[in-house]
């Protein structure tokens, strides 16, 4: 259990002053009304708060932090509350104030010449993608929770998603930021420059900092040409060991047209087919593993269908894959992607799940899975590993479903021990214990084992410089 930092509860005068900043209509004091802001969707973390504030402008966020810093009142910034490591949830003392950015939803600017849009932190990711599409552009960041995840939270956790292979993570898609610092000052770094070597890149500190250095209130995001042609393919593999070679082949043959490349195990496919409603088996025969990938282009007439046929034919001849299907329409392509997108959600129907968000070099993914599977069987006989995810960038969601018939609570008691064992394998393979979900509360105490002492020392010095009173999301990440 992550230890909670010690803070004094805010005085009534402090609470009243904070409420006046946003107005009674945008402050929540009642415990029942605060409830949606105090629990994450998996119900792993629940907390309490002295107050929930919903500012409507950057100036209000600045005034909140100025008062909080003077009173040494801890602040928990929150976006769409879709985080998976507990970083957006307050602790149980009730001494913290949650600041929700949900009212900061304006699109401030769209610059088609620069291929950028400037949006506020509370804009839901799916709406940001729609705004870009309406302007004839693509904002490529796409995650399962995009219907509720907000831009500020997406940037604060440096979210990844399906298209990192082609477009990069949230950090790569961010050109500029507006950030409220712990003392209430506002850094206006909303620049749309692609080249700027004028000193330290401050925005890269804030992206991925999980609200511990400042509160992101707006961002300049990169846009790309809209996808005009898309071909979706799924291949069946008899062994995971051939997946990296097939991925390399796809990348060499397709270049930038290869925008996503995922792997899924048969057990995960069976979960989706069992519980996913209209989901259908994608290939005539079952395979132990599946590779799902997209070829896309912003231009018509790119012959992507022929490229896909050639690529799959070569993979079959080389023994890297054993069967394949090319989606005959965009709708069928969406059906194939739905199989992947439902994989984590459908695990809920099979009982509790112990999760890992990890990354290793692409070529070492099969070794990771093989070694981790052995550990699972030794530690929890009958448990069911469901490793899936972004082979193209080495990010695997190594989830483990409880054995049929095992008590849920008993299984979940293995969480920390299994995490530790799997993470040892990950670090031995030169990987990361957190690929795209962040550290938050879940992995805070694991960080000293995964980072060099000098890295932690530098991180703590940065935290102390930006937030000397340690009011911003205390107890998270560090």
Buried (B, 14 or more C-beta within 10 A) or exposed (E): EBEBBEBEBBEEEBBEBBBEBBEEEBBBEEEEEBEEBBBBEEEBBBBBBBBBBBBBBBBBBBBBBBBBBBBEBBBBBBBBBBBBBBBBBBBEBBBBBBBBBBBBBBBEBBEEEBBBBBBBBBBBBBBBBEBBBEBEBBBBBBBBBBEBBBBBBBBBBBBBBBBBBBBBBBBBBBBBBBBBBBBBEBBEBBEBEEEEEEEEEBBEBBBBBBBBBBBBBBBBBBBBEEBEBBBBBBBBBBEBBBBBBBBEBBBEBBEEBBBBBBBBBBBBBBBBBEBBEEBEEBBEEBBBBBBBBBBBBEEEEBEBBEBBBEBBEBBBEEEBBBBBBBBEEEEBBEBBBBBBBBBBEBBEEBBBBBBBBBBBEBEBBBBBBEBBBEBBEEBBEEBBBBBBBBBBBBBBBBBBBBBEEBEEEEBBEBBEEBBEBBBBBBBEBEBBBBBBBBBBBBBBEBBEEBBEEEEBEEBEEBBEEBBEBBBBBBBBBB
